[in-house]
Amino acid sequence: MKEAVLQKFGELFGDSKGVEVYFAPGRVNLIGEHTDYNGGHVFPCALTIGTYAAVRKRADRTCHFYSMNFENEGVIGISLDDKLEPSQRLKWANYPVGMIWAFGEKGMSPDTGFDMVVSGNIPNSSGLSSSASIEVLTGFVLKELYGFDVTNQEIALIGQFSENKFNGVNCGIMDQFAIAMGKEGHAIFLDTNTLQYKYVPVKLEGAKLVIACSNKKRGLGDSKYNERRAECEDALARIQTVKQIGSLGELTEREFEEVKSVIGDPVKERRAKHAVYENRRTVIAVEALKRNDIATFGKLMISSDTSLREDYEVTGKELDTLVSEALKVEGVIGSRMTGAGFGGCTVSIVKDEAVEPFIKKVGAAYLDTIGYAADFYVVEIGGGPKKC
């Protein structure tokens, strides 16, 4: 990938002299879904697949962006002297431009432009955070090129700010945090309410993480993601009339059952129930993993998926098919949808000897049921952003 982005950079911009190459990973969330904006815990990890960028500073105030994943979009240009705002013209480049804008809002504006060629091996619209990967990558590039005094954790927060305020997706902190703070061989147990976190080794002796991509395209901004967040915020506001809490993540299951009637809406009650119960599931799952109890972790993954399907209603036929077919395969320890939902991916823990049968059986059943193929990735847990 490094050689490919360098070669393309030379083709587009004359030569590759003085060009640096950077990388930011994708991420998968093992458990703890739709809890990050509800003040709960999440348990994501960075992957060894991700996004590469070949970058070189310019002498003028122009920035050029080119994606090898969207070659038909050509080179997209902006001037740093113009007002930076989202537009359809920018297409995928709304993400790097959003980061330049967000850095500027935090008092860090680049004094010159740059040329950037990116290429990612994360499936687009898959739920593995290709957009957050580009955001963190751009933030890391800005830090490296212009010497901005910013930590990786701060880059994650700026990435969330950019996603919320520039691109209009009311996401939580998990995606950017997992990518910016990734550590090889470890997942991140993150309290999204306090940003306190711990690295937890993921030792899947005799098993692998397998991601199944549904290939159903979706965009967070035009999905029901923001609607789900609003439903939870409304449920929280109702609960706050009888209980002094700052987020749904502060409630135990028992406390929720005691106050849920005040919500007064069965749909919003189910949304809030998921946020509370999923948070507790995540805490218990991480404790199980620390004990090397992969079987319990797998069962909690399945419970998570059931709640996402029945209480949060963010799965859909494609993801439901992938999970139900996965659980029919001998050697599958756990399986669940991962990411925002409405398409995207599932993540499964599969015993080594079952990986090939898993891909074959689930793939055939999915094609038969849905009418088009799913893609499968056997993934490793990688580190955060870096210079290559």
N, C-alpha and C positions, 0 to 999 in steps of 0.2 A: 504493500500500500504506500509506503514511504516513497519508493522509486516512482510509482505511478503518479502521485501528486506532484512530485518534482518535475517529471517529464511533461505533464500537462501544463504546469506553470511556465516552463520554458517555451512551449508551443504558443501559449496565449500572450506572454509578456516579454518575448524576445530571448531571454536566457534565464538561468536559475542561479546566477551568481549572487551570493549573499543571502540566499533564501534559507529560512529555518523551517523545520517541520515539527509540528506539535500533535499531541494525541489526547483525546478525552474519551473515557469509556461510555458504554451504555450501562444500564442497570436493570436488575430484575428484583422485584420485591418478593421475598419468600413467604411472608405473612404480615398482616397488618394493612388492610386495604381500605382506602377512604377514611382512615383515622387521622391522617396527617393534618388536615384542616379542622379536625374536631378535638385537637389537643391531646391526642392519644399517642401510642407507641407504634413504631414501624420497624421492620427488620429487612432492609434491602441490602444488596451487595452490588458492587461494580463488576463488570464483565471484562473479558479480554477482547471482546469485539467493541467497536466504537467508531469514532470519527477522527480522521486525520486532516490536518491543514498545512499547506505550504504557504508561507507568509513572507512578505518583504515590505519594508517601509518605503514610502514614496517621499519625494521632496516637496510635493504640492499638497493640497487639501482634499484630494480625491481618494475615494475608496472603491475598489473593484472586488466583486464577489462572483465566484464561479463554482458550481457544484457538479461533480462528475456523476452524481446520482440524478440530476435534473439537467442533463446536457442541452435539452431543447430550449431551456430558459436563457441560455447564453450568458454573457457577462453582464452583471447587474451593477450599475454605478451610482454613487451618491457623492455629494460634496459636503464636507463637514461645515461649510459656511451656510448651508441651507438648514431650515428647521427640520429636525429629524422627527418623522411621524410615520406610523404604520400606513402602508398602502398596498393595494392589489398589485401594483407594478413591481414591488419588491419581492413578491411571492415568498419563497423559502428564506430569502435574505432578510425578512422581517426579524428573524431571530438574532443574527449577528448585529444588525443595525439597532435593534432594541437594546442590546448590551452596550453599544457605544453610547446610546442615549442615556441608559441607566447609569453608566459610569460618570457621564457628564452631570447627571442629577446629584451624584454623590461627590461632586467637586473634582472629578478626574477626567478631564477632556484631553484626548490626544491632540498634539500640536501639528501633526502631519497625518496624511492618509496612508493607506497600505493596500497592497494587492493580496488577495487570499483565494486559494483554490482548495476546496474541501472534497473529501471522499469518505463515505462511511460504509461499513459493512453491517450496520444495524438495519433490519428491515423497516422501511418507512411506514408510519402509522401502525406500528405493531404493538405499541405499549411498552417498548423497551427504552423509551425516552430518547429518541433521536433528536428531538427538539432541545431538551435539556442538555444533551451532550454537546450540541452546537453552542448553546449559551455558555456553558462552563468552559468549553474550548476557547471561545472568543474572549471570555474574561481572563483566562490564563494567558492568551496571546497579548492582550492589552497590558497586562501586568509585566510580561517579559519585554515587550517592545518599548514601552514608555516608562518603565521603572516605577509604576504605581505601587505604593506601599499598601498592599492588600493581601490578606491571608486567603487560603483556599475556602475556609468557612465563610469568609466575607464575600468571596466570589459566588458561593452558593446563594447567599441571601440577596445579592444583587441580581442574580439570575431569576430568582423568584419574583423580585420586584419588577424586573423587565417583563416577565411572563404575565404578571397581574396587570401592570399599568400600561405597557406598550402593546402587548398582544391580546389583552383582554380575556385571558383565561385565569380564573380565580383559583389557581392551583395552590397546594400546600408546599412545604419546603422539602419533602422527601426526595424527589427526583434529583434536584440540583445538589442536595447535600450528599446523597449516596455517590454521585458521580465525582464531586469535588473532593470528597473525603475517603474515597475507596481505598481499601487495603487488601493486598493479595491474600487469598485463603481465608478471609474473614468477612462476615456480614456485620452491619452496623445496627446495634440496638439503640434506637434514637427516641428520646422523649421529645415529641415535637412541640410540647408546651414550653419546655425550658431549654431545649437544644442541648441538654446533657446527653452524652452518648458513650457507649462502650463498644469496643471491637470484640466480637465473639468468633472464635475459630469454627469453621464449618468443616467437620471431618466426616465425610460420607464414605466410610470404609466399605468398599464393595458396591458402591452405588454412584450414580451420576445425576447431575441436573440436566434435564432435557426440556427445552422450550419448544412449544408447538405454536407456530404463527398461523392464525386463522386465515390470513390474507383478505379479511374483510376490512376495507379501508374505512377509517374514521378520523375525524379531527376533533380534538377536545373542545375547541371553541364552539363548534356547531353541534356538539352532542348534548346530552342532558346533564353533563358534569356540573355546570353552574347551577342548574335547577336542583340537583341533589344537595349541593352545598347550602343553597338558600333554605331548603326544607329542614336541614339540620340546624341552621341558625335560628329558624323560627321555633323549632322544638326546644332548643336551648333557652330561648327567651321566655317561653312559657314555663319551663322548669324553674328558671331563675326567679319567678314570682313566688315560689314556695321554698326554694333551697338556694343557699348562697354558694354558687359555683361559678367558675370562669369558663369552663369548657365541659363538653360531654365526657371527655377523657378522664375527668376527675371522679366520675361515678363508678361505684361497684355495681355488679348485676343486681344485688339486693336493693341498693339505694334507688336504682332506676325503676325497679318493679314497684317500689313504694310511691314514687312520684309520677309515674308515666301517665296516669289518668288526667293530669292537668294539661297535657298536650292537646287533648280534645280532637284529634284527627288521626284516624287509624293508619293512614299512609305515613304521615310524619312520625307517628309513634314507632312504626317499623324501621324507618330510616334511623331514628335515634337509637333504637334497640341494637341495630347492627353496629353503630359507632361504639357503643358501650361494650357490647359483648365481644366484638372483634379486638378491641383494645386489651381486654382481659385474656383472650385467647393468645394474643401475641406475647404477653408477659409469660404465660404458662409454657408456651412453645419454646421460648428462648431458654427457660429453665430446663426443659426436657433436653434440648440440644446440648446444654452444658454438661448434662449427665450422660451424653452419648445415647440418649433414648430416641433414636430416629423414628421408631414405630409410633410413639406418641406424637412427635412432631408431625408425622405424616397424617395421622388421624385429625389433628387440629387444622391442617391444611384443607382437608376435605370438609370439615365443619365450617371453615371460613368461606369456602366456595358455596356451600348450601345457603349461608346467610346472605352472601352477595347476590345469589339468584333469587331467594324468596323474600328477604326483607329489604334489600337495597335495590334489587331489580336492575342490575347493570350488566347482566351476562348476555343473554340472547341465544338464539339457536346454535350459532357457530361455536361459541365457547362451551355451551352446555354439551354439545356433541363431543367435543375434544375431551372434556373431563369425564363424561359418562363412559366413553369408549376406553379411555385410559384406565379407568378403575376395573374394567373387565380383564385387563392383561395381568397375568400372574407375574409377580416381581415388582409391581408398582406399589411404592410405600405411601405415596401421597400425591395429590394432583389438585390444582386450583387455577382459576383465572388469575391473572396478575395485571396490574396497571389499572387504568380508569374503567375499562370494560367497553361495552358496545362494539365488540370486535377486539382486535389485538391478539394477545397471547395467553397461553396457559404455561405454568411451570410444574414439572413433575419430578419427584425423586424416584429413580428407576434403578433396580439392581443391575449390575454390570451385564449379567448374562441375559437380561431381558430387554436391553436397549434396542437391539436390532428387531426382535419380534414386536416390540412396542411401536417403533416407527412404522413398520410394515402394516400391522393390524389397525392401528389408529388411523394411519394415513389412508388405508383402503376404505375403512368405514366412513371416514369424513368425506372422501370423494364421492362415495355412493350416496350419502345423505344430503350433502350440501351442493354437490355438482361441480365443485372445483377443488383443487388440491390445497392442502396445508403444507407448510415447510417446517422442518425440524432442525434444531440446533442443539448439539451436545456441548454445553458451555463450561468454561472454567471461571473462577472468581479472580478478578484482576485488581489492579491498583487504580489510583486517581490520575489526574491530568499530568502530562509530562512533556518535556522536550525530547524528541527522538534523536 
